[in-house]
Amino acid sequence: MENVISCTCQRWKQRPFDHSKLAKMIQQHGLPDVLAKAMLARGVNPDDFSSYVSPKLASNLPDPSLIADMDRAADRIAAAIIKGEHIFVYGDYDVDGATSTSLIYMFLKDAGAKQVSVRIPERNEGYDADSESMKEAWNAGASLVITVDCGTTAFEAIETAKELGMDVVVIDHHEQAEHLPPADAIVNPKVAGQSREGPFLHLAAVGVVFMVTIAVSRALRNFGWYDQRKEPDLKQYLDLVALGTVCDVVKLIGVNRLFVKAGTLIASQNTRVGLKVLSQILNITQPLSTYHFGFVIGPRINAGGRVGPSSLGFRLLTAVSEAEALSVAKELDELNLKRREIEAAVMYQTINQIEAQDLGDAKFIMAIGDNWQQGVVGIVAGRLRERYGLPSLVVTVEDGKAKGSGRSIDGIDLGSIIIAAAKEGIITDGGGHSMAVGFSFDIANADKFRQFLDKSIQQQLNGEDIQQTIEYDAIVAARAVNLKTASQLKALEPYGAGNEEPAFVIQNALVNNATIVGSGHVRCVIKGVDGGSVRAIAFRAADSALGKVLLENRGEPLHIMGKMRLDNWNQRETVTFNILDIARA
């Protein structure tokens, strides 16, 4: 199976694992072969099995003081609480920003802060704090500004805050520019001097904020602040940490996996009014999981920042009454429908634009349109990346100014290319990381930008063709796709970046009863050579190469790659094989 090239032009590869440990993993823990292989492929040793499946927060959480500037930040925030200072919190407009802002706000209030105000910018105001927001904080009487999920590159804003006489604590996780702004403390695992292998490197901003609350609470305890008042139970915030961590698509390994594992348990208790009410509106009856966070709850919280007021997510997560939460939740759900309609329209236009071109041996895709909704261009770029298997950029133009987002593929570091383009003046602004970027440029420079992208990607490829690789964990018989196996695989959860959901291949299978359902999904029945059969579905595949092979198949055997998913319908649990890719046998 190592050299299989699928109908979507992806090369299949089995995830590597230590074969010498397979027998021990199976025998020591009584695991089926498929689960043992998946465990080993994720670096879990037989002796670490129990701690991986049931990690303990108290014994696995590193000391927050390992992050530079943590103690300085904690002392300053603790002092502001004790002295009753006005604290001004500036957050970002995505889910990580909303959860970060909500967490620090509620902690400050629970810890006894007298006055806390919050500012979340609208998307059209741009990312990061600005001078006007700092003047707003000063005019409101704030003496301490805390930025969350932003601030590491907010030079002008922080310089303004310092000139006005305010102190600034930055809590962030984004890559730094060449220098750092003059904040009083910058708590960011990615700033210069931090270990690139440290336990906090992959934290989302909300994870960094949670570590700050631990340090601040410790400082307050040392100051005797809790001698006469109740100390906040920090575990109550872990549902927010899990939500923001999953939605920011950071690696679910180490501390992040610990946070999400514990946070989903907290979320299942339905103690947060906003999440409880939103779940009721969406008819979520089972305990909240990473799936709900990433694909159901998260998009609705994000909808505020994309096509409506950015503060809605914060208001939902900090709501104290069901009436308040219900009003906000309904608005977010309606905005999400609007977002999906806008996204579908932009997607339709980008596909028409791209397929009118001769892609030939193109190494990337860039679609440009007038007045496309800025809040959806990143989502559409991701969809195009999935569809064409190429780095994809989507740009919206208004009054000659272009703003865009890009999503890359493994092996192409789009972030470094965008940063280089900004340094050379080809674009006016840009940043991000290897897989996701944002940028701005003068539309007159569009051709120059295209040429720069093409040259830079060619250099990274170094003469090689773009070849997407998709990994699977094991080859399975159709009969093995059952309730027992799917239930056992839950030991690997939570799934996410860095801890991908296991994928399996059913070889030489036949496809029966293929039909289009819902919004372009293809449903079918897979029958294996062992005589077993399983229900299957390929999402959003009807007009793709994968969907066409399924729909037009006339008894030809196929190798089918997919994931085992438990479905609960009318209180009856079943298994569905979610098809990722297919190859001719």
C-alpha positions in Angstrom: 0.0 0.0 0.0 3.0 2.3 0.4 3.1 3.3 -3.3 -0.6 3.7 -3.9 -1.7 6.9 -5.7 -5.3 7.7 -5.2 -8.0 9.2 -7.4 -7.3 12.5 -5.7 -3.6 12.2 -6.6 -2.5 11.7 -3.1 0.2 9.2 -2.1 -0.9 6.8 0.7 1.5 6.0 3.5 1.1 4.0 6.6 2.0 5.9 9.8 5.4 4.5 11.0 5.5 2.7 14.4 8.0 0.7 16.4 7.2 -2.9 15.4 9.3 -4.3 18.2 6.9 -2.9 20.8 3.7 -4.1 19.1 3.5 -7.5 20.8 4.1 -6.0 24.2 1.5 -3.3 23.7 -1.1 -5.9 22.7 -0.3 -8.4 25.4 0.3 -5.9 28.3 -2.9 -4.0 27.8 -5.2 -6.5 25.9 -5.5 -4.2 22.9 -6.7 -5.1 19.4 -4.0 -4.9 16.7 -5.5 -1.7 15.1 -5.5 0.3 18.4 -2.0 -0.9 19.4 -0.6 0.3 16.0 -2.4 3.6 16.3 -1.0 4.1 19.9 2.6 3.3 18.8 2.3 5.6 15.8 1.5 8.4 18.1 4.6 7.8 20.2 2.9 6.1 23.1 5.1 3.4 24.7 3.5 0.4 26.4 4.6 1.6 29.8 3.0 5.0 29.2 -0.4 3.6 28.1 -2.3 4.3 31.3 -1.0 7.9 31.8 -1.8 8.6 28.1 -5.4 7.4 28.3 -6.1 9.0 31.7 -3.7 11.9 32.2 -3.8 13.6 35.6 -3.8 17.4 35.5 -2.2 17.9 38.9 0.8 15.7 38.2 1.4 16.6 34.6 1.1 20.4 34.5 4.5 22.1 34.3 5.3 25.1 36.5 4.1 28.3 34.8 7.2 30.1 35.9 9.1 28.2 33.2 7.6 30.8 30.7 9.7 34.0 30.6 8.2 37.1 32.2 5.5 34.9 33.9 6.4 35.9 37.4 6.7 39.6 36.5 3.3 39.5 34.8 1.7 37.6 37.7 3.0 40.0 40.3 1.8 43.1 38.4 -1.7 41.6 37.8 -1.9 40.5 41.5 -0.9 44.0 42.6 -3.6 45.5 40.4 -6.3 43.2 41.9 -5.1 44.0 45.5 -5.0 47.8 44.9 -8.4 47.9 43.2 -6.9 49.3 39.9 -8.9 49.5 36.7 -7.8 46.7 34.4 -8.4 47.0 30.7 -8.4 43.7 28.7 -7.9 43.8 24.9 -8.7 40.6 23.1 -8.8 39.1 19.6 -12.0 38.4 17.6 -11.6 34.7 16.9 -12.5 31.7 19.2 -9.1 31.7 20.8 -9.4 35.4 21.4 -13.0 35.1 22.8 -12.1 32.2 25.1 -8.9 34.0 26.2 -10.7 37.2 26.9 -13.6 35.4 28.7 -11.2 33.4 30.9 -9.0 36.3 32.1 -12.1 38.5 32.6 -13.9 35.9 34.8 -10.8 35.0 36.7 -10.0 38.7 37.5 -13.6 39.2 38.7 -13.6 35.9 40.7 -10.3 36.8 42.2 -11.6 40.1 43.5 -10.7 42.7 40.9 -12.8 45.9 41.4 -13.0 47.1 37.8 -12.4 45.2 34.6 -13.3 46.5 31.1 -13.0 44.6 27.9 -12.4 45.6 24.3 -12.7 43.2 21.3 -12.1 44.9 17.9 -14.3 44.3 14.9 -12.5 42.4 12.1 -12.4 45.5 9.8 -10.4 47.3 12.4 -7.6 44.9 11.8 -5.7 42.4 14.0 -3.9 43.6 17.2 -4.2 46.5 19.5 -3.9 50.1 18.2 -3.2 53.5 19.7 -6.8 54.5 19.7 -7.8 51.6 21.9 -5.0 52.5 24.4 -6.3 56.0 24.5 -9.7 54.6 25.2 -8.3 52.6 28.1 -6.6 55.7 29.5 -9.7 57.8 29.2 -11.7 55.1 31.1 -9.2 55.3 34.0 -7.2 52.1 33.4 -3.8 51.8 34.9 -3.0 48.3 33.6 -3.7 46.9 30.1 -3.7 43.2 29.4 -3.6 42.0 25.8 -4.7 38.4 25.1 -4.1 36.5 21.9 -2.4 39.6 20.5 0.2 42.2 21.4 3.5 40.7 20.6 3.8 42.9 17.5 1.6 45.8 18.7 4.5 48.3 18.9 2.6 51.6 18.3 -0.2 50.7 20.7 2.1 49.7 23.5 4.3 52.7 23.0 1.2 54.9 23.3 0.1 53.1 26.4 3.5 53.6 28.1 3.5 57.3 27.1 0.1 57.7 28.7 1.5 56.1 31.9 -0.2 52.7 31.8 1.5 49.4 32.4 1.0 46.6 29.8 1.1 42.9 30.1 1.0 40.9 26.9 -0.3 37.3 26.9 0.1 35.8 23.5 1.3 32.8 21.5 2.1 34.3 18.0 5.5 34.5 16.5 7.4 37.7 17.3 8.7 40.2 14.8 12.4 41.1 14.8 12.1 43.0 18.0 9.6 43.2 20.9 7.4 46.1 22.0 8.1 47.9 25.3 5.6 46.1 27.4 6.2 45.5 31.1 5.9 41.8 30.6 5.4 39.6 27.5 4.2 36.1 28.4 4.6 34.2 25.1 6.3 30.8 24.7 7.4 31.8 21.2 9.4 34.9 22.0 13.2 34.9 21.7 15.0 33.1 24.5 12.2 30.5 25.0 13.0 26.9 24.4 11.7 25.7 21.0 11.2 22.3 22.6 9.6 23.5 25.8 6.3 22.1 27.2 4.4 25.3 26.4 5.5 25.9 22.8 2.3 24.7 21.1 -0.2 26.4 23.5 -3.1 28.4 22.1 -3.4 31.8 23.6 -6.1 30.6 26.0 -3.7 27.9 27.3 -1.1 30.7 28.0 -3.9 32.7 29.8 -4.7 29.7 31.9 -1.1 29.3 33.0 -1.1 33.0 33.9 -4.2 32.5 36.1 -2.3 29.8 38.0 0.7 32.1 38.5 -1.5 35.1 39.5 -3.5 33.0 41.9 -0.2 31.7 43.5 1.0 35.3 43.8 -2.2 36.4 45.5 -2.0 33.4 47.9 1.5 34.4 48.8 0.3 38.0 49.4 -2.4 36.7 51.8 -5.1 37.9 49.5 -7.1 34.7 49.9 -7.0 34.7 53.7 -10.3 36.5 53.9 -11.9 35.5 50.6 -12.6 32.4 48.5 -9.9 31.4 46.1 -11.2 30.7 42.5 -11.4 27.1 41.4 -9.3 27.3 38.2 -10.6 24.0 36.9 -13.9 25.7 36.2 -12.3 27.5 33.3 -10.9 24.4 31.5 -13.9 24.1 29.2 -12.9 27.5 27.7 -9.3 26.3 27.4 -10.4 23.2 25.6 -12.7 25.2 23.3 -10.1 27.7 22.3 -7.3 25.1 22.0 -9.4 22.9 19.6 -10.6 25.8 17.5 -7.1 27.4 17.1 -6.0 24.1 15.6 -2.8 23.9 17.7 -1.1 20.6 18.2 -3.0 18.4 20.6 0.1 16.9 22.3 1.5 17.3 25.8 -0.1 20.1 27.8 -2.6 20.8 25.1 -3.9 17.3 25.1 -4.1 17.5 28.9 -6.1 20.7 28.8 -8.6 19.4 26.2 -9.0 16.0 27.9 -9.8 17.7 31.2 -11.8 20.6 29.5 -14.2 18.3 27.6 -15.0 16.6 30.9 -15.8 20.0 32.5 -17.9 21.0 29.5 -19.9 17.8 29.8 -21.2 19.0 33.2 -23.1 21.8 31.5 -22.2 24.4 34.1 -21.4 27.2 31.6 -24.7 28.8 30.8 -23.7 30.0 27.3 -22.5 26.7 26.1 -25.4 24.9 27.7 -28.0 27.2 26.0 -26.2 27.1 22.6 -26.1 23.3 22.8 -29.8 23.2 23.4 -30.5 25.4 20.4 -28.4 23.1 18.3 -30.0 20.0 19.7 -26.7 18.6 21.0 -27.8 15.8 23.3 -24.5 14.0 23.9 -21.6 15.4 26.0 -19.6 18.1 24.3 -16.6 16.7 22.4 -13.7 18.1 20.3 -16.0 17.5 17.3 -18.6 19.8 18.8 -16.0 22.4 19.7 -14.3 22.4 16.3 -17.3 22.0 13.9 -20.4 23.0 15.7 -19.8 25.4 18.6 -16.6 27.1 17.3 -18.0 28.2 13.9 -20.9 29.9 15.6 -18.7 31.8 18.1 -16.5 32.7 15.1 -19.5 33.9 13.2 -19.6 37.1 15.3 -16.1 38.1 14.3 -16.7 37.1 10.7 -20.1 38.6 9.7 -21.4 40.3 12.9 -20.3 42.0 16.1 -17.1 40.5 17.4 -18.1 40.8 21.1 -20.9 38.2 20.8 -18.6 35.2 21.5 -17.3 36.9 24.7 -20.9 37.8 25.7 -22.1 34.2 25.3 -19.2 32.7 27.2 -19.5 35.1 30.1 -23.3 35.1 30.3 -24.7 34.6 33.8 -28.4 34.2 32.9 -30.1 31.8 30.5 -32.2 34.7 29.1 -29.0 36.7 28.2 -27.3 33.6 26.8 -30.4 32.6 24.7 -30.5 36.0 23.0 -26.8 35.9 22.1 -26.8 32.2 21.1 -29.7 32.8 18.7 -28.0 35.7 17.1 -24.8 33.7 16.7 -26.7 30.8 15.1 -28.4 33.1 12.6 -25.0 34.8 11.8 -23.5 31.4 11.2 -26.2 30.7 8.6 -25.4 34.0 7.0 -21.7 33.2 7.1 -22.3 29.8 5.3 -24.4 31.5 2.6 -21.7 34.1 2.0 -19.0 31.4 2.1 -20.8 29.3 -0.5 -21.2 32.3 -2.8 -17.5 33.2 -2.6 -16.6 29.5 -3.0 -18.7 29.3 -6.2 -17.0 32.4 -7.6 -13.5 31.2 -6.7 -14.0 27.8 -8.3 -15.3 29.4 -11.5 -12.4 31.7 -11.6 -9.8 29.0 -11.0 -11.3 26.5 -13.4 -11.4 29.1 -16.2 -7.6 29.1 -16.0 -5.2 26.5 -17.3 -3.7 25.3 -14.1 -1.2 23.1 -15.9 1.7 22.5 -13.5 0.6 25.3 -11.1 2.2 25.2 -7.7 -0.4 27.4 -6.0 -3.8 28.9 -6.5 -4.8 32.5 -5.9 -8.3 33.8 -6.5 -9.1 37.6 -6.4 -12.5 39.2 -6.2 -14.1 42.5 -5.5 -15.7 43.1 -2.1 -15.7 39.5 -1.0 -16.6 39.2 2.7 -13.2 39.4 4.5 -14.4 37.1 7.3 -14.8 34.1 5.0 -11.7 34.3 2.7 -9.7 32.1 5.1 -12.3 29.4 5.2 -12.6 29.4 1.4 -8.8 29.2 1.1 -8.9 26.1 3.2 -11.7 24.6 1.1 -9.7 25.3 -2.1 -6.6 23.7 -0.6 -8.7 20.6 0.1 -10.2 20.5 -3.4 -7.0 21.1 -5.4 -4.2 19.9 -3.1 -2.3 23.1 -3.6 -1.4 26.1 -1.4 -4.4 28.4 -1.9 -4.8 32.1 -1.4 -8.1 34.1 -1.5 -8.0 37.8 -1.8 -10.8 40.5 -1.5 -10.3 43.9 -3.0 -11.9 47.2 -2.0 -10.8 50.6 -3.3 -7.7 49.2 -4.7 -6.6 47.6 -1.5 -6.3 43.9 -1.3 -6.6 41.7 1.8 -6.3 38.0 1.8 -5.7 34.7 3.6 -3.8 31.6 2.6 -3.8 28.0 3.5 -0.8 25.8 2.7 0.0 22.1 2.4 2.6 20.0 4.1 6.1 20.8 2.7 5.3 24.4 1.7 6.0 27.0 4.4 3.7 29.8 3.3 4.3 31.8 6.4 8.0 32.4 5.6 7.1 33.4 2.1 4.6 36.0 3.2 7.0 37.4 5.7 9.7 37.6 3.0 7.3 39.3 0.7 6.5 42.0 3.3 10.2 42.6 4.0 10.8 43.1 0.2 7.8 45.5 0.0 5.9 43.4 -2.4 3.0 43.3 0.1 2.3 46.0 2.6 1.7 43.7 5.6 1.6 40.0 6.3 2.2 37.2 8.8 1.2 33.8 10.1 2.8 30.4 10.2 3.7 27.7 7.7 0.1 26.5 7.1 -2.0 29.7 7.5 -1.3 33.3 6.6 -2.9 36.7 6.3 -1.7 39.6 4.1 -2.4 42.9 2.5 -1.1 44.5 -0.7 -1.8 47.2 -3.3 -3.8 45.5 -6.1 -1.5 47.1 -8.6 1.2 44.7 -7.3 -0.9 41.5 -7.9 1.2 40.2 -10.7 4.5 40.9 -8.9 3.0 39.1 -5.8 2.1 36.1 -8.0 5.6 35.9 -9.4 7.1 36.1 -6.0 4.9 33.3 -4.7 5.7 31.1 -7.7 9.4 31.7 -7.4 9.5 31.1 -3.6 7.4 27.9 -3.8 9.6 26.6 -6.6 12.6 27.2 -4.4 11.1 25.3 -1.5 10.2 22.4 -3.8 13.8 22.3 -5.1 12.8 20.6 -8.3 10.3 18.2 -6.8 6.7 17.9 -7.8 4.0 18.7 -5.3 2.8 15.4 -3.9 0.3 15.3 -1.1 0.7 12.4 1.3 -2.2 11.0 3.3 -1.4 8.7 6.2 -3.4 5.7 7.6 -2.8 3.6 10.7 -3.7 0.1 9.6 -5.4 -2.1 7.0 -8.6 -3.6 8.4 -11.3 -6.0 7.3 -14.8 -4.6 6.8 -16.0 -6.7 9.7 -13.5 -4.9 12.0 -15.4 -1.6 11.4 -17.8 -2.2 14.2 -19.0 -0.8 17.5 -16.4 -2.5 19.6 -13.4 -1.3 17.6 -14.8 2.2 17.3 -15.4 2.4 21.0 -11.9 1.1 21.8 -10.4 3.8 19.6 -11.9 6.5 21.8 -8.9 5.9 24.1 -6.8 8.0 21.7 -9.1 11.0 22.0 -9.0 14.0 22.0 -8.2 14.3 18.3 -6.7 17.3 16.6 -3.6 18.6 15.0 -0.6 16.5 16.0 -3.0 13.8 17.3 -5.0 13.0 14.2 -8.0 10.7 14.3 -6.9 7.2 13.2 -7.5 6.3 9.5 -7.8 2.8 8.1 -7.9 1.1 4.7 -10.4 -1.5 3.6 -8.7 -3.3 0.6 -10.4 -4.6 -2.5 -13.8 -3.5 -1.4 -17.0 -3.2 -3.4 -19.2 -0.1 -3.3 -23.0 -0.5 -3.4 -26.0 1.9 -3.4 -23.9 5.1 -3.9 -26.2 8.1 -3.8 -26.0 11.9 -3.2 -27.5 13.1 0.1 -27.6 16.4 1.9 -25.3 19.2 0.6 -23.4 17.2 -1.9 -22.4 14.2 0.3 -22.1 10.7 -1.2 -23.5 7.9 0.9 -22.9 4.2 0.1 -22.4 0.7 1.5 -18.9 -0.9 1.5 -18.7 -4.6 1.2 -15.3 -6.3 2.1 -13.8 -9.4 0.7 -14.4 -11.0 4.2 -18.2 -10.7 3.6 -18.6 -7.8 6.1 -20.3 -4.6 5.1 -20.4 -1.1 6.6 -22.3 2.1 6.0 -20.1 4.9 4.6 -20.2 8.5 3.6 -17.9 10.9 1.8 -18.6 14.5 2.8 -18.8 17.3 0.2 -17.6 14.8 -2.4 -20.4 14.8 -5.0 -18.6 17.0 -7.6 -15.1 15.8 -6.7 -12.9 13.1 -8.3 -13.6 10.9 -5.2 -17.3 11.3 -5.5 -17.4 10.6 -9.2 -15.5 7.3 -8.8 -18.0 6.2 -6.0 -21.1 7.3 -8.0 -20.0 5.8 -11.3 -18.5 2.6 -9.9 -19.9 -0.5 -11.6 -18.5 -3.3 -9.4 -14.8 -2.4 -9.7 -12.9 -3.3 -6.5 -11.5 -0.3 -4.6 -9.1 0.4 -1.8 -11.0 2.7 0.5 -9.4 4.9 3.3 -11.6 6.3 6.1 -12.3 6.8 9.7 -14.6 4.9 12.0 -17.2 7.2 13.5 -19.8 6.4 16.2 -23.2 7.7 15.4 -26.0 8.1 17.9 -29.4 8.4 16.3 -32.7 7.8 18.2 -30.6 6.4 21.1 -29.2 3.7 18.8 -25.5 3.7 18.4 -24.0 2.6 15.0 -20.7 2.9 13.1 -20.2 4.9 9.9 -17.0 4.7 7.8 -16.2 8.3 6.8 -14.4 8.1 3.5 -11.3 10.2 3.1 -9.9 8.8 -0.2 -10.1 5.9 -2.6 -7.7 4.2 -5.0 -8.4 1.6 -7.7 -7.4 -1.9 -6.6 
